[in-house]
């Protein structure tokens, strides 16, 4: 006998069910708006169903930031999650905590928000979706949540349809939408000018895989005509495709555009599941954008009980000389070998291999002499001769050194000097090959004392068809972090996806590239305003391994065939150690160059890599930034200022210093005749006594800046 609950419904019961669904639908069509304010009351988030379509809007001090914008997802092979909804629940709560990061820009971080969670049900499909909003004093985060349910088990995302309806034709600091690289120069223009400037923006870039003439990357920095600063990004990117933005340049509506996988799908989801958070940071002060911890706060706390092995690092490395062409990653030339049968001990070296025993020891000696923690060595392992060639899918095994690189001896030598060597794993985009070797490679690192690795993903992803930022690759990057943590290894990811605050959850993610870094100064150069924009864009999601500290700004000094130059004064290279935050900071130039400028090099030696406090003294995206940071566990402060090609006079107040104390300020500044193109190495150093009542005025040359160390008198 069947259970009563499993019997077919009577006609009357079916009629009653239809009536209930109709009532729910009508309720949803006429549902009142839900509203939640930030803790300080300045931001207001409103949610409303409009004819069954979920929408939200955001206002700051009564001014429109995001006009009513649609929410939802388009699914593959089934009806969408965009319309036909009724609101079946709405819950609000407040949350306030203070947490301590393993490393960071401040000793503690406050996580304070008011939350609204709206549960939506499609009457026709009986599917449920929840939209969770968190409103902070500095912005909004929201995400989609898909509870476990019989009518929505597995599904494929065709496209996410989240909108950001802007209130005007804002000034934008943008990068072309691309599934494989962020290594573009930032374009500054009105949003209405994006279409006309897209072609020029991608010319000469190695990828050139923009998906549309109005496709943009995040973080996207905007400034309204009435002075609002707005930043749009995402947080906690896990098991999901990276989000780009598609601009409708007639309506000024941005809509999410996810990275497709090898067959064009945007995400394979099994419930229960959550999307990443979509983030909007807003203020009428530019410095507030830089100080926001919203993206970090939307990530989960660290997964690790023991974090004692995670330490900020200041390092030098066998790297810039290869970037400039002075030396090579490869040990021999391709015409000397066949990779499937090569015995490197029997082939002729090319004579330019950088990662050889004697040379690496020179770097170790330099690091030890000046108190650096580590030496990065690239090009130590076999396979570099053909890393873009036909053997790409298995060219590296990550454990086999070239004959002139003695792993055991070099690590013994480094440890005798209290220096570590940083491992380098260039995958050449061959991801399955890397995963096959990963456990063995990390065991190799444990055996020989390496505790940090720089990973790389240059080139097309293998298996072919996958993109650097699709769901499959996002899962790979996070898999590497978890594997590395199991071996107590820190990771510096290059060519990986742009950060979304995951360093809170995985604090062994101690560095990322994910933008156009210093290496491009050897490939034609970065714009002079580049480092006045990156803190407002790329660094919103996490620190960048920008590799500053280039003192020899003429690349031809290392390679006469390379006519590029570093678009910066020497003094600004020092400032970058403060303005381009990272717990992993490289002194990227060659030891022989630093030995010629030891007075300026002193700042790189002194500057901290971990901080108790951070202040923004001046800021305007694209023009200038001045930071002040207090060293972790010390009374010393460090100031860095960087400006664009126009130069400027900076005026700062030292009121952040401790009352009643005197400090010695050592100022590393552009000389009066300094200029990033004509006279970049002209600098001057002066000292003076200061207190918190002191006000300083300092000229910054075009493409220049200054750096200041503030040490308590008598220390």
N, C-alpha and C positions, 0 to 999 in steps of 0.2 A: 504494500500500500504506500502511495506517495505521501510525503510529508505535506501538510496543508500549505506551507509556504511555496511549494513548487508547483501547485496546481495552476492551470491557466486562469487568467483574470476573466471575470464576468464582464458583460457589456457595460453594466453600470459602473464596475470598478475602473474599466478603461476610460469611461467618460469622466469619472472623477479625477483620474490621473491627469487627463488632458486639461481639465479645468484648473488643477493645481499648478501645472506647468504654465498655463496661460497667466494665472495670477502672479506667479513668480516673474514671468516675463514683463508684465505690466509694472510690477514693483520695481524691476530693474530699470525700465524705461523712465520712470519718474523718481528714481532714487535721489535723495538729497546729496549734496556735495559733502565729502569728508574733508576735514581740514586739520592740519597739525603745524605748529610753529616751532622754530628753533628754541633752545633754552633761553636765549637772550631776547626772543621775540622779534628779531629783525627779519627772519626768513619765514615765509609762509608757503606751505605745500598744500595744494588743493587737489583732491581726486574726485572724479565724477564720471558716471556712465552716461554717455550721450547716445540715445537710441541703441543701447546695448553695447556700445563701443567704449572701452575704458580709456580715459584721458586724464592727464595731470597738467598742472601749471605751477610755476614757481615765481614768487615775488620777493624782492629784497627792499626793505624800508619803503614798501608801497610801490616800488618800481617794477615793471615787468621784466623778468629775466627770461623765462620760458613761457610763451603763450600756450593756451590749451593745445596739447599734443597727444597724439594717439599712441596707444600701447598695444602690443600683441605680437604673435608669431604666425607666419605662414608655414604650413606643414606640407610635406610631400605625400601624395597619394591619399590624402584625407582632408576633411574640412579644416579650416584654419582656426587658430585661437586668437581671433581679432574682433569678433562681433557676436551678437546673440547672447550676451552675458546678463545674468542677474547678480546682484550683490547679496551674498548669503551670510556674510559676517564682516565685521570691522572691529579690530581691536587696537587700542593704543596703550603705550607704556613709555616710561622714561628710564634712561639708563645712564649711570655715571660711575666711572672707574678711573683709576690712574694706574698705568702699567709701566714697567721698566724695560726698555729695549736692551737686547744683548749688546748692541752698538748703535750709534745714531747721532743725530744733531742736537739732542737734548737728553738730560739724565732721566727724565720721566715724561710720559705722554698722557694727557687727559683724553678719555674717550667718553664724550658726553653728548647724548642725542635724545630726541623724542621720536617715537616710532609709531607708524600706522601700518597695519597689515590688513589688506582687504582681500577677502576670499570671494572669488567669482565662479559662477557655475553656468555652463551652457545648458539651457533647458533641453534643447533638441538632442544633444549628444550625451548629456549627463557627465560631462567632463568638468573637472575643477582645476583652477589655476589661482594661485595667490600672488599678489603684488605687495612686496614689503618695501616701505619707504623709511629711511632714517634721515632726520633733519638735524644737522649740526649747526653750530653758530657760523661756520664757514662754508656750508654747502649742503648738498643733498646726495644721498646714495639710494638707489632702488634696484631691485632685482625681481625676476620671475621665479616662483617656486612651484614645483609640480609634485604634489603629494602622491604616494602610492595609491592606485585606484584601478578598478577593473576595466574602465573604459579608456584609460590612458596609461598603457604599460610601456611599450616601446614606440618611439616615433622618430621621424627624421625631419630636421628643420630645413625647409626650402629657403627661408629668409626670416630674419628677425625684423620686425617692423616698428621698432622704437623710434619715436620722433622727438626732435628738439626744435621746436618752433621759436626761432629767435625774434626779438622785438625790433630788429633793424638790420641794416647793411653794415655789419660791424667790421672794424679793422681786424684782420686775422693774421696769425703767424702759423703758416701751414706747410705741410709736406704732402706730396702727391700720394694718393692711395696706392699701395703696393703690397702684394702678398708675400714678398721675399726680402725686402730690405727697408730699413729706415735711413739709409746712409745718403740722404739728400741734403742739399743746402735749403734752409728754411726760406720761404718766400713770405714777404710782408706785403699785404694788399687788402683792399676791401673784398668782401666775399663775392660781390658782383663782378670782380675782376679775375676770379679764379679761372674760369673757363678760358679767358683770353691769354692767361699766363702759363697754363698747364704745359703746353708743348715745350716752351723754353725751360720750364722747371725740371723736365725729365731728360733733356738733351745732354748726352755725355755720360749719363748714369749707366752703370753696368747692368742694371736689371731692366729698366724701362718696361715694367709690366703693370703700368697703371690700368685700373679696371674701367675708368671712365674719365672724361674731361673735367668732372666736378667731384671726383672721389678724393677724400682727405683721410689722413691718418690721425690717430689720437696719440698723445694728448694734443688737443686743439686749443690754442690760446686765443682769446678774443678780447677786444676792447670796444665798448659801445661809444657812440658819439657823446653821450652824456656822462661818460667817465666810469662805467662799470667794467670791472675786469672779470672775465668768465673763462673757466677752464673746463673742458669736457673730456672725460677719459673713462676708464673702467678699472675695477678692483677685483682681486681674487679670481684671476683667470685660471680656472681648473676644469679639465674635461669639457672644453668648449672651444669654439673657434674665436680667434682674435677679432675684435670689432674695428671696422673702419666706419667712415661717415660719407653718405652720399648727399650732396648739396643740391637742393632745388633753388637755383639762383634767381627764380622769379618770385618765389614766396619766402625765401630765406628760411626754409625748413630743412634741417639736417635729419637724415634717417639712417639707422644702423645698417651696416652692410658687412656680413660675416665672411671670413675667408673660406673659400670652398676647398674640399678635399679632391682627391684624384679623379672622382667621378662627378664632381660638382655639387655634392651635398654639403650643407653648412653645419651639420651637427647630428650625431647619432645619440639619442637620449633614452635612458632607461629610468623610469621613476622608482623611488623618489629622487628628485634631482633639483638643482638650483642653477640658474644662470649666473654669470659674474655680475657684480654690481655695476650699474651705470652711474657715473659720478659727474656732478656739476659743482665746482667750487666757484664762489662768487664773493666779491668785495668791491668797495669803492677805493681800496688801497692796494696798489700792486704788491707791496710787501706781504700782505696777508695771504696772497696766493702762494708765495714762496714758503711761508711758514706753515701752511696747512698740513695737517696729519690725517686728513679725512681718508685718503686712499689706504694708508697703513691701518687705520682703525677699522676699516671694513673687512680686513683679513682676520683669520682666526689666530689665536695665540700660538706660540711656538709649539711644535710637536715634540720637542726634545726636552727630556728631564735634565740632562747634563749638557750644559753649553760651555763648559770650562775650556774646551778645545777650540772654540771659535774666537779668534783674536784679530783685531784690525792689523793691517800690514802696510808698511812702507817699503818699497822695493826698487831695485834697478834691474836691468835685464839686457840680454843679447836679443835685441828686437829692432830698435830704431836703425841700426846699421844695415839690417836686411831691408827694412822699409825704404830706405834711401837708395839702396843698390850698392852700398859699400861692400857688403858681404852677402852670402847666399844661405838659404835654408838647406839646400841640397849639398851632398858630399861629392858627387861626381856629375857628369853630364849624361843626358839620356842616351846619346849616341854611343856611350861606352858600355851600356848594359841592356840586358833583357830581364825585366823584373821577375818573370816567373822562374828564373834560374840563376839569379845574380848571387855572387859571393863578393861582398863589398871589400873584403880583404885583398882581393886579387885585381881590383879595378883601379884606374888612375884617379886620384883625387883632383878636383878642379882648382884647388888652391885658394878658394874664397869661402870655404865653409866656416861659418861663424861659431858654431857650437863645438869647438875643439877644446881639449883638456886645458891647454895653456891659457887660451883666451878666457875661458870660463873662470879659471882661477884668478885672473886679473879682476874680473867683476866681483868675485867673492872677496878678494882683498880690499877692493874699493868699498864694498858694502860694510865690511867689518870695520874698516878705518873710520867710517863716518856714521856708524850706528844704525845702519839699515837692517831690516829684519830678514830680507830674502832677495834672491836673484832668480828672475825668470829666464829660462833658456828655451828658445824656440829652435827648431831644426835639429834636435838631438837624435831623432829616431829615423829609421830607414823608410824610404818610400817617397821622399819629396821630389824626386826627379820626374815623377809621372802623376802627381796628385790631381791633375785635371785631365789625365789621359784615359786610355782604354782600361786601365787596371783600377779605376776609381773605386769600384765596389769592394776591393779588398787591399788597397795599397798600404794601409797602416795597420799594424797590430798593437801599437802603443806600449810595447815592451822591448823591442829590439833596437839597440843603439847603433849608430854608425861606429866604425872602427876607431875613430879618434875621440870618442866620447866614452870615458870609463865611468859608468854609473856609480859603482861601489867606491872608487877612489875619490870622485868629486863630492859625493855626499859625505864621506869621511872627512875630507878637507873642509867642506862647508861647516860641518858640525864642530870641528876643532876651532873654528872662528866664531861660533855662536850665530851662524847664518844658516838659513834653510834654502833649498832650491825649490822653485815653483815648477811643477810639471806642466807640460803643454800637450794637449790632445787636439790636434786638428783632424776633424772627421772627414773633411772635403765634402760634407753633405751626405756621406754614405752612412746613414743612420743605423740600418740593420747590422752593418759591419761593426759599428761602434758598440751596439748592444750585445753582440756576440762576444766581444772582447772585454766588456766593461768590468766584470768581476775580476778577471785575471789582471787587468790594468790597475785596478784599485788595490789588489793584493800586492802587486809589484810596488806600488807607491808606499804602502805600509811597510814592506820589507826594507825599502831603502830610505825611509824617513821623510818622504814628501807628505805635507799636510794640506796642500792647496794645488788646484789644477785650473789652468785656463783652457776652456773648451772653445772649439771653433767649428763653424758650419758654413764655410765659404763654398759657393757653387750651388748647382741644382740639387734638390733633395733626391736621394735614392732610397726607397723605390721611386721611380720616375712618376711624375704627376702630382705628388704631394708638394705642398708649399710650406715655407718656413713657419707660417702662422696658422696653419689649419689645426683642427682638433687633434689629429694623430700626432703632430709635432709638439703641440702644447703638452700632451701626455708624456711624450718622450723627455722633454726638458725637465718636467717634474719627477719623472722616474729617475733621471740622473741625479737629481738633488737628493732623493731618498736613498738611492744606492750609495752615494758619496757619504751621506750622514752615517750610514751603517758602518762605514770605514773611518769615520771621524775626519772627513776631508772637506775642505771649503772649496767652493766653486766660483769661478769668474767666467761667466758665459759671454762669448762673443758670437755675433751673427744670430743670436737667439731672439726670441720675441721680446718686445719692449716690456719693462717691468710694470707690474700692477699691484705692488705692495706685498708680494709674497715673501719678501725677506723677513716679515714679521713671523710668518708661519715656519719658514725655513731660513733661519738666520745664517746658515752656512752658505747661502747665496750672497756672498760677500762683495760681488762685483758683477757688473754687466756692461756691455758696450751698447748695442741696440741704438746707435745713432752715428752720425758722421763725426768721427773722433780726430785726434791729432794726426793719425796716419795720412789723412787727406791733405795735410800740409805738404806732403811729399808727392802728392798726385795732382797738383794744380792749385792747392790752397783752399782754405775755408774763408768765408766772408769775414770781414773785420767785426761785424756785429754778432757773429755766431755764438760766442759765449755769453752774450747779453740776452740771448733768447733761450738757450738750452735749459737753464734752471726753471723757466716758466713752462717748458714743454716736456722734454724727455725726462727731466729729473723729478717730475711730479710723481712718477710711479716708483722711484727708487734711485739709488746712487749709480753713477756712471764711471766706468774705468776710462776716463778721457785721455790718460797718459800725458800729462802736461810736463813742463819743465824743460822745453827745448831752448837752449841758449844760443846755439849756432843756427841762426835763422836762414842762412843760405845753404840749401841742400847740396848745392854744387861743391861745397867744401868737403863733402864726403863722397860724392859721385859727380864728377865733372859733366857727365851726360845729362844730369837732372837739373833743370833750370827752375824748378819750383822754389818757393820760399815760404817761411812761416809768417802768416799774416797777423803778427803780434809783436809788440815790443818785449824785451827781456823782462822788464818790470811786471808786465801783465802776466807773463808766464808764471811768475811767483804768486800773483794774486789768485790764479786759478786753483791753487791748493786750498783756498778758503771758499771761493765762489762756486766751484764745481765739486760739490760734496761727494766724498766716497770714503769708506773705511779701508779701501784698498787704493793707495796712492803710489804712482810710479814716478821716479825721477828718470824721465825717458831718454835723456841725451846720453852721450858717450862720456865715460870717465875722463878722457883726455880733455874734453871741452870744459867740464866742470872744474878741472884742475886749473884752468885759466881764469876762472871767475869764482874763486872760493869765497870771496866776500859776499857775493850775491847767493851763492849756494848755501850759505849759512842759514838762510830763511827756510830752505827746503829741509835742512837737517832739524831745525827747531820746531817747525809747524806740526801740530798734532794731527792725528787721523781719527780721533774719537772725541766727542764733545759733551759737555755738561749743559751748555746753553747756547742759543743762537739768536742773534738779532739781525734784522734787515734795516740798515741805516738809510739807504736810498735805493730806489728801484723804479725803472720804467722799461718794460720789455722792448728789446731792440735798440736801446740807447745806453743804459748803464745799470749796474748793480753794485751795491756795497754791502758786504756782510761783516758782522763781528761775531766771533765764536770763542767760547771759553773752553779751554782744554780740559779733558776728563781728569778729575781728581787733582787739578792744579789751579793756582790763582791766575795763571797767564791767559791773556786774550790774544787773538790774532784777527787782523782786519784785512780784507781783500776787496779791491775795487777794479772793475773792468768796464771799458766803454767802447763805443763803436768808432767808425772811421772819422767822425767829426771832432773827437776830443772834447774835453770839458773841464770845468773846475769843480771839484768835489768839496763839499763842506759837511763835516760830520761833528757830532757832539759825543764826547766820551762819557756821557752820563751813566752808561752801563757799568762802569768800573765801581769797585767797592768803596763806599764812603770812608774817608779818613786815611786812605792808603795812597802812597806815591808809587808811580810806575815809571820805568824807563822804556820809552818808545823808540824802537829802531825802525826807521822808515826807508823802505826800498822803493824808489820812485823813478819815473822817467826824467831824464835830463832835459833841460830847457829846449834843446834842439832835437829831441827824440821824435821819431816818426816810424810807424810800423813798416813803411815801405822804404824810406830813404835813410833812416838811421836807427834801426831797431835795437841795437845793442848799447845805446847810450843810456846809462842809468846813473843814479847817485844815491848814496846812503848817508843818512844823518841820524843823530840821536838827540833826544831831548827828554826832560823830565815832565811828566804830566800827572794830572789827577782827574777825577770824574767831572770837574768843573771846566776842563780844557775843551776848547773848540778848535778843530784843525781845518785848514783850507789847503788843498793839494791839487795842483794841475795834473791832468791826465792827457798825455799826448794822443793824437789820432791813432786808434788801434792800441791804445796803451792802458795804463792802470797803475796801481801801487799796492804794496803789501806792508803791513805793520805788525811787528811783534811787540806786545805790551807785557813786560815782566815786572813783577812787584819789586820795588827797590830793595836792595839788600839780599835778594835771592840769587 
